[in-house]
Amino acid sequence: MNPALLRLAAALFIWGLGEGTFFYFQPLYLAELGANPIKIGQILGGVGIAATLVHIPAGYLADKIGRRPLLRASWTVGWLAALLMASAENLPLFTTALIAYSLTTFVISPLNSYVTAARGQWTVERALTLISAVFSAGMVSGPLIGGWLGENYGLRSLYIFAALAFTISVSIIYTLPSQDIHQSAKEFSPKTLLQNTRYLSFLVLIFFAVFTLYLPQPLAQNFLQDERGLSLSQIGLLGSLGGIGNVSLSLILGQIGARAGFLLAQLATALFALLLWRGSEMGFYSLAYFLLGGYRAARSLAAAHVNSLIDDAQMGLAYGLTETASAFPLILAPPLAGYLYSSSPESPLYFGLVLIFVSIILTIRFFPRLIQEG
């Protein structure tokens, strides 16, 4: 493996450990600060808006000024936002910090571009899913730590721990070497990419698929606590199993090709919704969270397939547009999930399940094949 990828993997692993500490408990902490289910959905929708707006500019800049400056900027902003979340004592300030943290998702486009350029002889699918798996491996232990900290020191302590972990990760990311800008990037016009109909139709499919896969998730932890009586430690254990699922499914599906992997990833996430909806004990919920790894794998595989549809000089902007298509559902799904949950806590699960199967059918029909496949 390229030494730069080893450093990047280390930084991502530690960041995943920190983010995993609070990620699965975030809806619970919002409720603790006074937000009801509809308000939680609105806040998470606002987080989705912030996350969506940054991908295209970041991708464009990655092509023009290079990827390393954007990696450094994202890690720094995320670290500062974590410090603010840890110090916030009321809902408005915490929400502000949370939205600031969500802005760091602009890293995904330059990160994918950096990994693609540094992958050597690896396929893009293998490189991107491996990097995703490394981040997810860090998130395996995070929820266990978060559950223990939350029960013994309160949920706010999770953000303090995360800020400390992020400090180490930031120090590593500043040691990454730079990469050369593609020689034709400065002359590249975005209009060329916007005339690529195969790529643009793929974005529509990604948007719908991610929306359906995310809909059952925003209030899943609230459902397990409120309706199934799970403790914070049990939810933390499920989060760790989710991290193991992220690692396992990313590594496995990354070896079998983007199209087949994308289909299987959607099926795994459908089973997550089904098991939470119809399950009645920890065994069902444990399997469900393991299978939820299909969601992250699906996004990585979709991004990996983009490289076969575009020119290398368009890589940053193309990844930016792809992540925008993936992030926009994070605006729409949480408010809908909150509305559904307020009328029936189970409804985001079974409604999402139906939509996922619609998405699977659309994927079979419209997922673009490689040119050599015909």
N, C-alpha and C positions, 0 to 999 in steps of 0.2 A: 504494500500500500504506500502511496505517496506520503512522505513525512508530513506534508501540510495537512493531508486528510487525517492523519493520526492526531495532530494537535486540535484540529477542528472537532474530531470525534470526542476528544477529552473535554473540550469546552462544552460541547452539546450534552455529554453525559452528566456533567456537574450541573448544568442549567436545568436539565430534565429532573434531576434530584430535587433542586430547589422548587421548580414549578410544580412538580408532583406533590410536594408537601401541602400545597394549598388548593390546587386545581379542583379536585373532586369535592372540596368543602366550601367552595366559593358561594354557591347558592345558599348554603346553610348559614354562612357568615352574613350574607346580605339579609337573610331573614332575621338573624340575631340583631342586626343594626336597625331593624324596623320595616323592611320591605316585605309586602305581601306577594303571593305568586304572580299576580299581574305586573306588579312593580318590578319584580325580579326579571320577568320576561322583557319588560321595557328596557331595563338597565343592560341586560345582555344583548338586546337588540342594538342599543346605542354603542356598546362595545363592538358589535359587528359592523356598524356604520364606520366607526373609526378605523377598524381593521381593513375594511374594503377600500377606503379612499387612498391608501398609501401604496398599493402594489404596483400600479402602472407607473407613477413617477419614479419609484425605486428601480423598477426594471429598466426604464429608459436611462436613468442615471448610471446604472450598472454597465450598460453598453457604452456610455459616453465617457465616464470618468474612472471606471474600474469597480471591482466588487469589494475589495478590502475596506475602503473608506466607509462603505455602507454597512458592512459587517461590524466594524468598530462602533459606528454610530448607534446601531440597533442595540448592541449589548450594553452600551453606556446608558441609553435612555431606559432600557428595561431595568437596569440596576437602580437607577434613581427613582423610577416609579415604584419599585419594590420597597425602597426605603420610605417613600411617602405612604404606601399602603400600610406598612408596619406602624407608622406613627399616627395614622388617621384614627379618630375617636368618634366620628359620626358618619352617617350615610353619605351626605353630599361630598365630603372630602375624600372618603374612600372611593366613591364612584368616579370622581375626577382622576384619582390615581390609577384606578382600574382601566379607565379609558386611555390614559397615557401609556399604561403598560401594553394595551392592545395595539397601539401604534407601532410597536416593535415588530409586528408581523410583516412590516415592509422588508424584513431580512430574508423572507422566504425566496423571493426572486433572485437577489444576488447570491444567496446561499446555494440555491439550485444551480445557478450559472457557475459558481466557483467549483462546486463538486463535479459538475459535468466536464468542465475544462481540465480538472485535475484527476480524472478517473483512470487515465492510462488505458490499459487494454480491457477494462471492465465495460460491460454494457451500461447504458444509462439507467436502465431499470435496476440493475444490481447495485450501482453506486448510490442512487437516491434512496432506495429502500433500505440499504445498509445504514446510511446516515440517519434515516428516520428511526431505524431499529436501535441505534446507539442512544439517541435522545430518549426513546421509549424505555430503554434499559435503565436509564437514570430515574425514570418515573416509577419504576417498580417499587423501590424502597421508600420513595417520597410519601405516598399515602399512608404507609404503616407508621412512619415518623409523624405525619400530620395527625393521624388518629390518636396516637399516644400523647402528643403535645396538646391536642385539643381537649382531651379528657382531663389532663392533669394541669394544664396552664392556660386553657382557653384558646379559642380559635385565632385570636390576634397573634399568638406566639408563632403560628405557622409562617406568617409573613416576615417575622424577625429572622427565623431560621433561613427562609428563602433568600433574604437580602444578604446574609452571610455567605451562602453558597454562591450566589451570583457574583460576589466580590472575587472569588477564586476564578470563576469562569471568565470574567472580563479580563483578568490579568493574563490568561492564556490566549484569548482571542487577539490581543495586541501583539502577539509574537508571530502571527501568520504572515507568510511572504505574500507579496503582491503578485498579480497576474497581468500579463500583457493584454491590452485592449485589442480586440479583433481588428485587423488592418482595414476592413471595409466598413467598420461600424460608424465612423464619422460621416461617411457619405450615405449611409442607409436612411431611407425615408420610411416613416411609420405607415405611409399609405400603401406600401407594398405588402406589408403584413395584413392590413385590413382588406386587401383584395384576395387573400388566400381563403377560398370558400371552404375547403376541407377543414382547415384549422378553425374557422369561425363557427361552423356547424358543430364541431367537437366541443367548443366552449358552451354552446347551448345544452348539449347533453351533460356536460360536467355540472353546470348550474343546477339542473333538475335533479341529478343523482345526489349531489351533496345536500341539497335541500331535504330530500327524502331521508337520507341517512342521518342527518342531524336532528330532525324533528323529535325523535323519541328521547333525545339526550338531555336538554337543558334542565329539566326538573326531575330527572330520574333519581337523583340522590334524595330529593325532597319526598318523592313517592315512596322510596324504601324506608325513610325515617318516619313519615307521617302515616302511611298506610300499612307498612309491613313491620314497623316497630324495630328497625335495625338501629344499633348503637353507632356512635362515631367510629369506634374501633372496627366494627364490622364493615362499615362503609369504607374505611381506610384499607381494610384487607381486600375488598372488592376493587378498589382503585389500583392496588398493587397487582392484582390478577389481570386487570385491564392493561397495565404496563407490560406484563409478561405476554399477553395476547398481542399487543402492538409489536413487540420484538419478534415473536414467533411467526405471526402471519406476514409481517413485512419481509422477513428473511425467506419464508417459504414461497409466498406469492411473487416475490421479486425474481425468482428463478424460472417462472413458467410463462413469462410473456405478459405484456400489458393487458391485452384484451381478455384472456382467460382469467388472469389475476383480478382484474377489475370486476368481472362477473362474480367470482367466488367471494371477493371482499364484500360486495353488496349482499350476497346470501348470508354471510356470517353476521352482518349487522342486522339483517332481518330476524335472524334467530335470537339476537340480543333482545330486540323488542318483544318477541314472542315469549321468551323465557321470563322476562320481567313481568309481563302482563299475566301470564298463566301460572308462573311458578309460585311456590308456597314455602320454600325453605332455602337456606343458604347454598345448598348444592346447585340449585337452578340458577341462583343469582351469580354464583361464582363462575359457572360456565358462560353465563350471559356476558359478564364483563371481560372474560377472556376473548370471546368472539367479537366484542366491540373493537378489538384491534383491527378488524376489517375496515373500519372507517378511516383510520390513518393510512392503512395500506392502500385503500382506494384512491386517496388524494395523491399519494406519492406515485402510484402507477399512472394516474392520469397525467401528472406533470412529466413523468418520464416519457410518455408517448408523444408529448408535444415536440420533443427534439426531432422526431422522425417526420414532422410535418412542416418544419420551418428551416430557414437558413441560419447558420451559426452566428452570423452578424446580428440576427434578430433575437438571439437567445434571451437576453435580459428582458426586453419588452414583451416577448411572447410568454415568458414565465410570469411576468407581471400581470398580463391580461388573464392568464390561466388562473392565477391565485385570486384575482378579482372575481372571476366567475365562481370560484370555490368559496370565497369569503362572503359574497353578497347574500347567499342563503342564511348566513349567520345573523343577518339583519332581520330577515323575514321569519325565520323559524322560531326564535325564542318568544316573541310576542304571541304568535299563534299557539305555541305550546302553553304559554301562561294562560291564555284565554280558554283553551281546551281543558287545562288542568283545573281551572276554577269551576268549571261546570261538571267535570268528571275526571278525577285524578288518573284514571286508566286511559282516557281517550287519546293523549298524545302517543301512547304506545301502539294501540291498535290502528289508529289513523295513519301513523307513520309506517306501520307494517304493510298496509295496503299500498301506499305510495311507493315503497321500496320495490314491491313486485312489479309495479308499472314501470319503474325505472329499469329493472332487469330486462323486461321485454324490449324497451327502447334501446338498451345497450346491445342486445343481440342483433337488433335491426340496424342500428346507426353507428356503432363504434367503428371509426375508420381503420381499415386494414392497412398494413404497410404496402407500399407500391409493389414490392417484389412478391407479395402474397396474391396480388390480383384483385 
